[in-house]
Amino acid sequence: LQEAQKFYAELKGRLAKYGRTPDELKIMPGVFPVVGRTEAEAQEKFEQLQNLIHPELGLALLSNYIGKFDLSHYPLDGPLPDLPVTNASQSRQQLLVDLARRENLTIRQLYLRVAGARGHWQLIGTAEQIADALEERFLKFGADGFNVMPPTVPGGLDDFIALVIPELRRRGLFRSEYEGRTLRENLGLKFPVHKPHH
């Protein structure tokens, strides 16, 4: 939550300098929801998905994220080796190295983290637990909305619609019908005024 709030405040804080209000920019982070009718069911669904990830694919994804470093010579169930600094995304590399060190993850555990949600916010639980997490981040200025990345299509999306949306509606956090006809209107964004060039 703190990281999301910091990002949110910093980005929105830059708008005044450009003559725009904070409302004119929507921050909608990706969220990867695995919903179950019980916590155990959600966990089981997630495990099943994780079991489908082939080690070669997991390693390839991970090596992409840490700067094209080849990990195939290291034991999968051993620790992440020290990595040379990458010319690719250094912030992403740092994020993953910190995560691996902080939680003592093996290479396999780390690629499983990356492969599912591709590094996005992963939520596994009941509709109520997922709604709690989304609500907190929304109300505490960590996001204006979310980009839902279902774990499977159409099943994972159907679960979200059938289970999480009614819970969000009960809390007054989700519309029952669209306000407008365009994405811009439904996101509550104003139409830009085009100033003629002289």
TANORSUL-V104257 format. One record per backbone hydrogen bond with DSSP energy under -0.5 kcal/mol. CO is the residue of the C=O (numbers start at 1). NH is the residue of the N-H. If there is no record, write none. Layout:
# TANORSUL-V104257
[[CO & NH] [CO & NH]]
This chain:
# TANORSUL-V104257
[[1 & 5] [2 & 6] [3 & 7] [4 & 8] [5 & 9] [6 & 10] [7 & 11] [8 & 12] [9 & 13] [10 & 14] [11 & 14] [12 & 15] [15 & 18] [15 & 20] [16 & 19] [21 & 24] [22 & 25] [26 & 28] [27 & 144] [27 & 145] [29 & 147] [30 & 121] [31 & 33] [31 & 149] [32 & 123] [33 & 35] [33 & 151] [34 & 125] [36 & 127] [38 & 42] [39 & 43] [40 & 44] [41 & 45] [42 & 46] [43 & 47] [44 & 48] [45 & 49] [46 & 50] [47 & 51] [48 & 52] [49 & 52] [50 & 53] [52 & 54] [54 & 57] [54 & 58] [55 & 59] [56 & 60] [57 & 61] [58 & 62] [59 & 63] [60 & 64] [61 & 65] [62 & 66] [63 & 68] [63 & 69] [64 & 67] [69 & 71] [71 & 74] [75 & 78] [76 & 108] [78 & 107] [88 & 90] [89 & 93] [90 & 94] [91 & 95] [92 & 96] [93 & 97] [94 & 98] [95 & 99] [96 & 100] [97 & 101] [98 & 102] [99 & 103] [100 & 105] [105 & 80] [106 & 110] [107 & 111] [108 & 112] [109 & 113] [110 & 114] [111 & 115] [112 & 116] [113 & 117] [113 & 119] [114 & 118] [117 & 120] [121 & 32] [121 & 123] [123 & 34] [125 & 36] [126 & 130] [127 & 131] [128 & 132] [129 & 133] [130 & 134] [131 & 135] [132 & 136] [133 & 137] [134 & 138] [135 & 139] [136 & 140] [137 & 142] [137 & 143] [138 & 141] [145 & 29] [146 & 148] [147 & 31] [148 & 150] [152 & 156] [152 & 157] [154 & 157] [154 & 158] [155 & 159] [156 & 160] [157 & 161] [158 & 162] [159 & 163] [159 & 164] [160 & 164] [160 & 165] [163 & 167] [164 & 168] [165 & 169] [166 & 170] [167 & 171] [168 & 173] [168 & 174] [169 & 172] [182 & 186] [183 & 187] [184 & 189] [185 & 188] [192 & 194] [193 & 195]]
